[in-house]
Amino acid sequence: MGARIIDGKAFAAELRGQVADHVARLGAEHGIIPGLAVVLVGEDPASQVYVRSKGRMTVEVGMNSYEHRLEPDTSEADLLALIARLNADPKVHGILVQLPLPGHLDEDLVINAIDPAKDVDGFHVSNVGLLGTGQKSMVPCTPLGCLMMLRAHHGSLSGMEAVVIGRSNIVGKPMAQLLLGDSCTVTIAHSRTRDLPDVVRRADIVVAAVGRPEMVPGDWIKPGATVIDVGINRIDAPENGAGKTRLVGDCHYDSCAEIAGAITPVPGGVGPMTIACLLANTVTACCRANNVPEPEGLTA
Ligand code: NAD
C-alpha cells in the first residue's frame, strides 16, 4: 500500500485540544462559557448515539451542553417555539437540530427558524448564501473537517483539480464551495454524471460523499491523488462471525490506497472531524456573539 493515511482521529483530537484552550481562555479572560443546544426529536437509534457523543464531547472541552429530547409526535409549532426560546437565550451560542426529523416536520422550515448566528451546522439558507459568496458564515461541519485535513496535508490547494462525488446540501455542495474558495478547479459529480470513472481520474483531490459502500475502486484514482472518503456504510461481515457487520466508506480502501498519495480511512477519517468541527463552530459563534476576536484555525 502506497498512500499516506490521513489520521482523522488524531486531527480531531488536536482540534478538540485547541477548542478546549479557547474555551478556557474565554472563561478566564471574559467570564463566558460557550453553550451548545442539541435538539433531538424522536428515538432514531443512530441519532441517539450521535446526540449522546456530541453532548459528551461538548462537556469534555469545557462548554455547556443543553440537550432537548422531544417526543416523536412533537408538533411543528412546539419545535419552533423551542427554537425561538433557544434563539433568545444568551447562554446558548450554538443550536443543532439533529436530522433526519420525523416525516411530519418540515426540515427546511425548522432549520431556517434557527438564528443564522447560532446555526452551528451551517445549514440555514443565510449561511449557505454567505458561504457561496465567499463571506463570513457558519460552515457545515463535515466539509469543514475535510478542508482542514486537506489544507494540513497539502498546504495550498490553489489550482488543484478537485472532484466531489455527491451533491447533497450537507456535504457535496458546501464541500465544492469550500474547495472553490481555496482556488481549486471543482467538478461536482452525481448520480447522473456520464462516465464517472473518467471524471474521477482527472482529480488531484477526490471527495466521495455518496453513501454507496466501496463504490470508487482504485483504478478510478489518478496516481498520487488525495482521497477523502466521507461515506459511512455498514455492511455485513460474515468473516467476523455470524450476524456481524463493519463500517466501510464510499471508496474501496485497499485498492484506492495502492494508487492514491493519501487517503482517509473509514472509520477514523472524516467522521471524528465532524464533531470536532461542531465544537469549533460553537466557539466561533460564541466569539462573534460577544464581539471577542475569533481564534485562528477554527473555521474556513
Ligand atoms: P445524500 O444521500 O444526501 O447524497 C448522496 C449523493 O450521492 C447525491 O447527491 C447523489 O446524486 C449522489 N449519488 C448517488 N448515487 C450515485 C452514483 N451512483 N454515482 C455518483 N453519485 C451518486 O448523502 P449525504 O448526506 O451527502 O451523505 C453521503 C455519505 O456520507 C453517506 O454515507 C453518509 O453516511 C456520509 N456522511 C458522513 C458524515 C461524516 O461525518 N463522516 C457526515 C455526513 C454524511
Residues whose N, C-alpha, C, O or C-beta is under 5 A from the ligand:
A	BS01	NAD	T142 G166 R167 S168 I170 V171 G172 A189 H190 S191 A209 V210 G211 V230 G231 I232 N233 V270 G271 T274
